[in-house]
Structure formats: structure tokens, C-alpha cells
Amino acid sequence: MFEAAKSEYLVPFDGTFKIGRRNTAPESCDTQANEKRLRKSVKRLDKLQQRLYASDRHSVLLVFQAMDAAGKDSTIRAVMRGINPAGCQVRRFTKPTSNERDHDFLWRTSIRMPERGRIGIFNRSHYEEVLVARVHPAILESQKLPDPIDLDSIWDERLESIRNQELHLARNGTVVLKFWLNVSKTEQKNRFLSRLDDPEKNWKLAYGDVVERRFWNDYMEAYEIALNSTSRPWAPWYAIPADDKPNMRAAVAEIIVDALSQVCLEYPDPAPDLKDRIEHIRCELD
């Protein structure tokens, strides 16, 4: 079973992760060097993805969580730009639909898990149900849960369900990698202002995004609990500094490459009849 790739950004498995001790920016910001790191990793990832697709034994689930404007979309675009689209699926999870609320909280992501041979990307995910819902517990009233709802136990129960599901996925060949893009409140404000100043980016900003800044500390507490509760060797979290986008993208790409390099991804043997007829086929083509 897959185990976490080592990284300075790895969230430990013993519950000792503290957001306040993690930097939101790297010690140095060498954009050119980071872009070179990214290009190198994207090239390697392309080859690994081809093997993943051909071997058809494993799947990959990449989960991205972050506060607004942390760079989820641009990171996914930058890291996956060299990948064959046929072997990659990106899912973006927003407010649950009426149909989704008629099922358990894991249902809408469960039915969108990647098939063997493919990379599935969740832009936000089932973790919203222990993050946003925890900060705004009134959301639970619309989820048609059995009464009574015990706010003292529901979050631990949901986190346990997530851990169990991720262990099940890992046992069945899914490489689960989870990235929390750790942006600072100051940098988020600057990016919001940039969106306001650029007419072509106005559409990216909603008033509700700004309102959520009032709950920043509550979100940080919810993230710290969720990451501590669910970072495991078979489904690790990585807390990536997000104030510098080039470094963030390079770091994410390198972790994915390192993780997939540990998995036995081999091209399948050709069909027996092809082995016997290779020379005959070569003559036919000549």
C-alpha cells in the first residue's frame, strides 16, 4: 500500500500539526528557479501518467483545499498542463445540490472517484463538510440528517468516516494526496484587491468571499483539526506555503512526482499473439 512521500510540507501523523508554526511563504522566492523546477516535474509527471494509464492497476486522487484566492485553480492548471486529458478528471465541488443533500455527505465525491489508470482532481472536496459546515453549523439543517444533531460528536464522526474511506481507497490501489494551500490573510486581501482592480478578474470575486474573512480564525481552527485527524501515511496532507505561487506550484508537482515514483507503474506485456508476430507485422508494414 502506498505511503507518503517525504517532504518538509508533510503534515505529521501524530496530531502535532500547528498552523501557526507553518510559514505561508518560502524563505526565498526565486521565480525563475521555481518555474524550472515546475517544468522538470511536469515532464516527469507526463511519463508517470502514461505508465499509470497503461498499467491500469492504480488510480490517483489529488485533493486541493484552501481559503479563497489561495491559487487552487492556477496550481491545478500549471501542474497538470502536460498531462493527457484522457487520463485526467477535474471535479469542482461547490454548494451541494438538492439531490446530493438526499445522500450522505461522502456520496457526491464517492461517485466521482477516479477509475484505475486515471488521475482524479478534487478542487474542494468532501472536506468542506468538516470545514465550512463546522464554521457555519446552520448548514446541517438543510442536510436532512436524523434528529437530534449532536454538535459535540458529529465532526469527529465525519472525520472518522473520511479516514475509513481513504484507507479503503488506499487498500484498493488509489494513491491519495491532499494539499492544503496555506495562504495568509494579508496575501488573500491583496489578491482580492487585485481582482477588484482588474475588470477581467472581477468575475472571480464574490461578496460572500469577503464576508468569510470574518471567520478566518474559525477556519484555521477547523483546518488544523481536520488535517491532524486525517493525515495518514496512506492519505497524507501537505501544507504548502501559498503566498508565492511559483514555489507553491513547483512544490505540489514535486510531491506528486515523488509519490508516483514509489508506486510500481509498469507498462503491460504485449499480447501473446503480438509477441509471436512482431517480425511478420514489421514485414507487413515495410
N, C-alpha and C positions, 0 to 999 in steps of 0.2 A: 504494500500500500504506500502511496506517495507520502513523503514527509517534507516539511517546509524547507525551502532554500534559505540558507543563512543570509542575513542582511542586517545592517545597522538599524534598519527601519522595522524589523520584525517585532511584533507585539509579543511579549513573553507569555508563556502558557501557565504561569503560576499566579496570575491575578495581581501582579505588582505594577501594571502599566499605569502611569500617571501622565495625563495630558499636559499638565503644567511643566513637566520636565522635558517635553519634546519640543524641539525647535520647529518653527513654521517656515524657516528659510535656511538654506545651506550656509556653511561657513564662508564659502566663496561662490561667486556667480560668474563663471566663465561660459558665456553663451556659446561661443564657437566650439569649445571643447565638449559641451553638453550636446550640441547638435551632432557632433561627430560620434559621440557615444550612442546617440539615438540611431543614427544611420547604420552603425555597425550591428546593433541589436536587431533592428528591423530586418536586415539582410539575413541574420541567423534565424530569426523567427519565421521568415518565409520558408526556409528549408525544413525547419522543425514542423511547421504546419503541414507541409506536403507529406512528411512521414506520418504525422498524426492521421491525416485523411486516408492515406493508403493503407495503413496498418489496421484501421477500423477497430481498435481494441479499447481505446481510451477516449474520453471527452475532456474538455477544459471549460470550467466555469470561472469567469472573471467578474467579480462584484466590485462596483465602484460606488462609494458613499462619500458624501461631503456636504458641507454647507453650500448655499447658493454662491455661484461665481468662483468656486474653487478651481474649475477647469476640467470637469469630468468629460464634457463633450470633446473639447480640443485634445485632451490626452488620449481618449479612445481613437480619435481620428488620426492623430500623429503616430501612435504605436501600431495601429492595425492597417496603415495605409498600403503596406506592401503585401498584404495577405490576400489570397484567392477568395473573393467574395462567396464562392460556392461553399466554402468550408467555414464560414463565419456568420453568426447571427447576433444582432444587437437588439436588445429589448429595453425599452424605457418605461419605467413604471411610475405613473402619476396617481392621482386620486382614484381609488377603486370604483369600478362601475357597479351598478345595481346587481348584475349577475355575479360579479366577484364577491360582493358582500353576502351573497347567498351561500358562500362556501367558507371553509376555514381559512385562516389568514395566510397559510402556505400554498393554497390551491393555485392562485394565479401565477406564481412563479414556478410551481412544480410542473405545470403543464407546458412550460416553456424552457425546460432544461435542455441542454444541447444533446443531440444524438451522438453516438460513438463516432469518432473521426472528426468531430466539429468543435469549434470554439464558440461558446456562448458568452455574451457580454451583457451584464445587467447594469444599466445606468439607473441607479437607485434599485431597490430590491425589497425582499421580504423584511429586511431590517428596518424599513420605515415603520413597521408595526411595533417596534420596541424603541423607536426614536421619536418620530413625530407624534405617534399616539401616546407615548409616555409623557411628552411635554404638554400635549393637549388631550387629556384623557376623555374629554367630552366626545371625542371621535368614536369611542367604543359604543356609544349609544346608538349609532347608525349601523353597527355591525351585527345586529340581531343575535347577540350572544345569550346563552342561557342565563337567567337570573338566579341568584344575585351575582353581580360582578365584584370580585374581591380585588381591589387595587393593591392590597398588600401581597398578593401572590401571583397575579396574572402575568406580571413581567418576568418573574423567574420561571414560570411555566412555559411562557413563549420562548424564552431563551433556551430552555431545556429541549423544546421541540425542534428548534433550529439546530442545536448541537446534534441531536439524534438524526435529523435529516442529512446533515452534512457528513456525518460518519457513515451513514448508509450509502451516500453518493460515492464517497472515497472507497469504500469496500467494493463498489461495483465499477471502479475504473475511472471515476471522474476526478480530475485534478482541480481542486477548489482553491482559488487565490482571491483574497479580498483586500481591497485597497481603500484606506481612508485618506483622502486628500486633505491634509491639515493646513487650512488657510487661516490666517489671523483675522481678527475682526477689523483691524485697520486696513489691511490689504483688501478685504471684501468691500469696505466702504469706497476705497479708491477705484475698484473695478466697477462698482455701481455708478459712481460719478462719471467714469469713462463712458459707460453705456448711455448715460443721460446726455453727454456732450456730443456723442456721435449719432446722428439721425439714423444711420444704417444699423445701429445696435439698440435703438430704443425698444424694439420689439422683445429683446431679451429680458427686459426688466419689468417686473410687476410690482404694484404697490405692496402686495402681500409679502414679497421677498424682503422688503424694507421693514415691515412690521415684525417679521420673525426675528430681526436683530435684537428686539427687546428681550427675547428669551435665550440669548446666547449662552449664558451660564447654565441654564437648564439643559440645553442641547449638549454642552460639553460634558455635563454630568451623565446624561443618557448615553453618549458615545463611550465614555470611559467604562461604564458598567457593561455595555454591550460588547465592547472589544475584549475586556477582561474575561467575560463569560463565555466567549465563543472562539477565541484564538486558540487553535489546537494544532498539533503537528500535521494533521491531515487536512486542516482547513484554516490556514494561518491568516491573520490580519497583518498588514503592513501600514504603518502610519507614515505617510510620505509628506515631507515639507512641501507646501503648495504655493508659497509666496513667490517663488521663482519657477515659472512654467518650464523653461528648457531643462532644468535639473530634474524637476518632477517627472517629466515625460521620459527622460533617459533612465531614471531610477526604476520606474514602472516597467519599462521594456526589458531592462537587465534582469529584474526579478523573474519575469515571465520566462525569459530565455533560460535562466539558471534552473528554474523549476522543471521545465520541459526537458532539459538536458539530462535530468535524473531519471526520466521515465524511459522505459525500453520501447522505443519507437523504431521499428524496422519495416522496411519495405517487404511485402509478402513475396513468397516464391512464385515464379510464373507457373501457369497451369502445366500439368504433366505433359499434355499433348503439344504444348508450345515448346517445351524443352527438347522434345524429340524431333521437332520440325524446324528448328531455328535455321539450319543451313538451307533446308528446302525453301523456306519463306524468303531467305536472303536471295536465293537464285530467282525466285518469282519476281521479287522487287527489282532485280537487276534487269 
